[in-house]
């Protein structure tokens, strides 16, 4: 066990977020919190209500639960939220605003984002923190380019897979002796960003009419409701028609447990994701942990664990974002950001090489597992805590250096800016962002949590 460092009288980190939430952000907060316990820190939790009907799980008794920021001891406050949730909570003049008024604490934000820029009003909100932790180099680059006066430090999100995951090709109907590539897609996430059509195009280009390969697409089926029905008609049905027109493509739309999803990945010969942008890329990391070669766009958050030495990195060009999901359309209006357009020819070449060379598959798969283990070792060590403790010591040595204006004035100025930017739409967009994170990542994370 690594001993905590720092000069504070109490080695306690105050964790703030949707800690009990049955959603991806809750799982991420709990994972970071458990890793802090393993490092020997005491962890006090301020559990925020995620709203939107999400269930609330029991909080681990190893955590100390507090009812408000005033109960925190001086030290480090670590807030695990995406930028838009920060904006929404600041606009409510509630617990987050009170937290940021604590001058005897270092206020840090552990945040997730998937595009290479942020609206100026969001950036000003994030600058209220004393430090921001970025869980990938991609996110760190975005934050470094838009934040002024707020240090950005690197941190990783732990990912622990359940033990005993086994391949079962017969269960999933994979024929013997054929090459199988698997992809996953949530119909409720942005289809332009996830780009399932790119994986289909690459498969057809790679194998033509040959019966020597299969493409499997795992769908996270919509839960129901009017919005889901609209997305089902506009996105899912055209995709299904294209997939079902080819006998070599298999659609798995049934609900699977987290262990079964991992078994599906383990049963395939490769994983393919021709995304245009990823904050992390959970399916890619899971497949690498299982020893599978991953064919993926070589851009954005997945590069935190992927490289040409351990994965099949697909070439790309940068093009203007043409998103359909409201979270991106509304937030990025007027900013004209870029994202990746994967090279379908290059992806097809990778599929051909993997299909024809089992030794290459084993070599890349072995390197992938080693990369995951290195990632997980670093992630669970939570090295960013050392950076935050150092910043905390500097803060204690020179408490007046943080800002010329008072924290209260800065918070009020940001709140006024948010109001001028349109508070109502911002609040709704925050919920949509959380829902998007839930749907394309939490359906696996929550299931994983339930297996422990």
RAVENFEN-V942338 format. One record per residue. N is the residue number from 1. PHI is phi in degrees with one decimal (NA if undefined). D_LAST is the distance of its C-alpha to the last C-alpha in whole Angstrom. Layout:
BEGIN
n=[N:N]
phi=[PHI:PHI]
d_last=[D_LAST:D_LAST]
END
This chain:
BEGIN
n=[1:2:3:4:5:6:7:8:9:10:11:12:13:14:15:16:17:18:19:20:21:22:23:24:25:26:27:28:29:30:31:32:33:34:35:36:37:38:39:40:41:42:43:44:45:46:47:48:49:50:51:52:53:54:55:56:57:58:59:60:61:62:63:64:65:66:67:68:69:70:71:72:73:74:75:76:77:78:79:80:81:82:83:84:85:86:87:88:89:90:91:92:93:94:95:96:97:98:99:100:101:102:103:104:105:106:107:108:109:110:111:112:113:114:115:116:117:118:119:120:121:122:123:124:125:126:127:128:129:130:131:132:133:134:135:136:137:138:139:140:141:142:143:144:145:146:147:148:149:150:151:152:153:154:155:156:157:158:159:160:161:162:163:164:165:166:167:168:169:170:171:172:173:174:175:176:177:178:179:180:181:182:183:184:185:186:187:188:189:190:191:192:193:194:195:196:197:198:199:200:201:202:203:204:205:206:207:208:209:210:211:212:213:214:215:216:217:218:219:220:221:222:223:224:225:226:227:228:229:230:231:232:233:234:235:236:237:238:239:240:241:242:243:244:245:246:247:248:249:250:251:252:253:254:255:256:257:258:259:260:261:262:263:264:265:266:267:268:269:270:271:272:273:274:275:276:277:278:279:280:281:282:283:284:285:286:287:288:289:290:291:292:293:294:295:296:297:298:299:300:301:302:303:304:305:306:307:308:309:310:311:312:313:314:315:316:317:318:319:320:321:322:323:324:325:326:327:328:329:330:331:332:333:334:335:336:337:338:339:340:341:342:343:344:345:346:347:348:349:350:351:352:353:354:355:356:357:358:359:360:361:362:363:364:365:366:367:368:369:370:371:372:373:374:375:376:377:378:379:380:381:382:383:384:385:386:387:388:389:390:391:392:393:394:395:396:397:398:399:400:401:402:403:404:405:406:407:408:409:410:411:412:413:414:415:416:417:418:419:420:421:422:423:424:425:426:427:428:429:430:431:432:433:434:435:436:437:438:439:440:441:442:443:444:445:446:447:448:449:450:451:452]
phi=[NA:-81.9:-78.3:-67.3:-115.1:121.2:-102.8:-67.7:-67.0:-123.8:-89.1:-118.7:-103.9:-95.8:-97.6:-124.9:161.4:-85.8:-64.8:-92.8:-67.2:-86.0:-152.7:-59.6:-64.9:-67.7:-62.3:-63.0:-62.9:-65.5:-63.6:-65.4:-61.8:-65.5:-66.4:-67.4:-60.5:-64.7:-81.1:98.3:-85.2:-81.7:-124.5:-100.2:-116.1:-106.6:-90.0:-92.6:-80.1:-71.4:67.0:59.6:81.5:-70.8:-68.9:-117.8:-89.4:-67.2:-88.1:-52.7:-64.1:-68.9:-86.9:-93.1:-94.3:-117.5:-98.9:-166.7:-60.3:-67.9:-89.6:-72.6:-79.1:-57.7:160.2:-115.1:-100.9:-111.3:-100.6:-106.6:-152.8:-78.3:-54.7:-69.0:-67.7:-60.3:-59.7:-62.8:-69.3:-62.5:-65.6:-85.8:55.6:-110.0:-62.6:-65.8:-61.5:-62.8:-61.5:-69.3:-81.0:-71.5:-82.8:-96.4:-131.6:-91.4:-94.2:-121.0:-116.0:-103.4:-131.2:-124.0:-161.1:-121.2:-115.1:-83.5:-154.3:-132.7:-59.8:-55.0:-65.8:-66.6:-59.9:-62.7:-66.4:-68.4:-71.4:-70.5:-82.2:-78.3:-161.2:-127.1:-98.9:-107.9:-80.9:-158.2:-63.5:-62.6:-65.3:-60.7:-62.5:-61.3:-66.2:-61.1:-82.3:-123.2:-95.2:-121.5:84.7:-117.7:-66.0:-110.0:-117.4:-88.7:-150.6:-120.7:-96.0:-61.4:-139.2:-107.1:-86.5:-65.3:-80.5:78.3:-73.3:-128.8:-73.9:-149.2:-62.3:-63.8:-60.9:-91.9:74.3:-82.1:-65.2:-70.9:78.4:-113.8:-81.9:-121.1:-108.1:-119.2:-137.1:-134.3:-155.6:-101.0:-59.5:-93.6:-89.1:-69.1:-65.6:-71.0:-74.8:-73.5:56.1:-64.6:-62.1:-64.0:-64.9:-66.1:-60.5:-64.6:-62.7:-65.0:-67.6:-70.7:-118.0:53.9:-98.8:-64.4:-96.8:-89.8:-143.9:-134.2:-118.3:-112.6:-116.6:-90.9:-103.5:-88.6:-65.7:-54.5:-83.8:116.0:101.0:-61.2:-60.9:-65.7:-64.8:-63.3:-65.3:-61.9:-72.2:-86.7:-118.0:-69.7:-63.1:-60.1:-65.0:-63.9:-61.0:-67.6:-65.9:-77.0:-77.1:-120.8:-66.0:-86.4:-107.2:-118.3:-103.8:-112.0:-108.6:-75.2:-77.0:-116.9:-69.4:-61.7:-62.2:-70.3:-61.5:-66.0:-63.1:-60.6:-61.2:-67.0:-80.7:-85.0:-91.6:-161.7:-115.0:-128.9:-143.6:-101.8:-62.8:-101.1:-165.7:-137.6:-73.8:-134.5:96.1:-62.7:-60.1:-65.5:-66.4:-60.4:-64.8:-63.0:-61.5:-87.8:81.8:-105.8:-68.2:-115.1:-98.1:-150.3:-57.0:-84.2:-154.4:85.9:-62.3:-66.8:-70.9:-68.3:-126.3:-111.0:-152.6:-60.8:-82.4:-129.2:-156.1:-95.4:-80.4:-85.5:-63.3:-155.9:-122.8:-91.7:-134.6:-60.9:-66.8:-126.9:-84.4:-113.3:-73.5:-59.5:-59.2:-85.3:-61.0:-71.4:-71.5:-96.0:-56.7:86.7:-94.9:52.8:-75.5:-111.6:-144.7:-89.7:-108.7:-66.7:-84.1:-63.9:-60.9:-67.1:-62.7:-62.8:-63.0:-61.7:-62.0:-62.5:-63.3:-65.2:-67.1:-95.6:-137.8:-66.2:-65.6:-65.0:-60.0:-65.9:-64.4:-67.7:-63.0:-65.2:-64.3:-64.5:-62.2:-61.8:-64.3:-61.2:-62.8:-65.1:-59.6:-65.5:-61.1:-68.1:-63.8:-73.0:-71.7:51.5:-60.1:-62.7:-63.7:-62.3:-63.6:-66.8:-65.2:-65.6:-63.4:-65.0:-64.1:-65.2:-62.2:-66.8:-74.1:-142.8:-63.5:-90.8:-81.3:-66.4:-162.4:-72.9:-87.2:-68.9:-59.8:-61.9:-63.6:-62.5:-62.3:-62.8:-64.2:-65.2:-61.3:-65.9:-61.8:-64.6:-64.9:-65.7:-77.4:106.0:-67.5:-59.4:-59.6:-62.8:-61.7:-65.5:-66.0:-60.1:-63.4:-64.6:-63.9:-63.7:-61.5:-61.9:-59.2:-59.5:-74.0:-96.8:-136.5:-73.7:-63.0:-92.0:-63.0:-64.0:-63.8:-62.5:-60.4:-71.2:-83.0:-91.3]
d_last=[21:24:26:26:30:32:35:34:34:30:27:26:24:24:22:23:21:19:17:16:17:15:16:16:18:15:12:15:16:13:12:16:16:13:15:18:17:17:20:21:22:22:21:22:21:23:21:23:24:23:25:26:24:20:18:17:14:14:14:13:16:16:17:21:22:25:27:29:30:33:31:29:31:33:31:29:27:25:25:22:24:26:30:31:28:30:33:32:31:35:37:35:37:34:31:31:35:35:32:34:37:36:38:37:34:33:31:29:27:24:25:25:28:29:33:35:37:36:39:41:40:36:37:39:36:34:37:37:34:35:32:30:27:27:24:26:30:31:30:31:34:34:34:37:39:39:38:41:41:37:36:33:30:28:24:21:18:15:13:10:10:8:10:13:14:17:20:22:25:27:24:25:28:29:32:33:35:34:33:30:29:26:26:24:25:24:28:27:27:30:32:34:32:29:32:31:35:35:33:35:38:37:36:40:41:40:40:43:44:42:40:38:35:33:31:28:27:24:24:22:24:26:25:28:31:34:33:30:33:35:33:33:36:37:34:32:35:37:35:34:38:38:35:36:40:39:38:36:33:30:29:25:25:23:19:17:13:11:11:15:16:15:17:20:20:20:22:25:27:27:25:28:28:31:30:33:31:27:25:23:22:18:19:22:19:17:20:21:18:18:22:24:27:27:30:30:32:33:33:30:27:26:28:26:24:27:31:33:32:29:29:32:33:35:38:39:41:41:42:42:39:40:36:36:33:35:32:34:38:38:37:39:42:45:43:43:40:40:37:37:38:37:40:39:42:39:36:38:39:36:35:38:38:34:35:38:37:34:35:34:31:30:31:30:26:26:27:24:22:24:24:20:20:22:21:18:19:22:19:17:21:21:25:26:26:29:31:30:31:34:35:34:37:39:39:40:43:44:43:46:45:42:44:48:47:45:42:43:45:43:40:43:45:41:41:44:44:41:43:46:43:42:40:39:38:36:34:34:33:30:28:29:27:24:24:25:22:19:21:21:18:15:15:13:11:10:9:7:6:6:4:0]
END
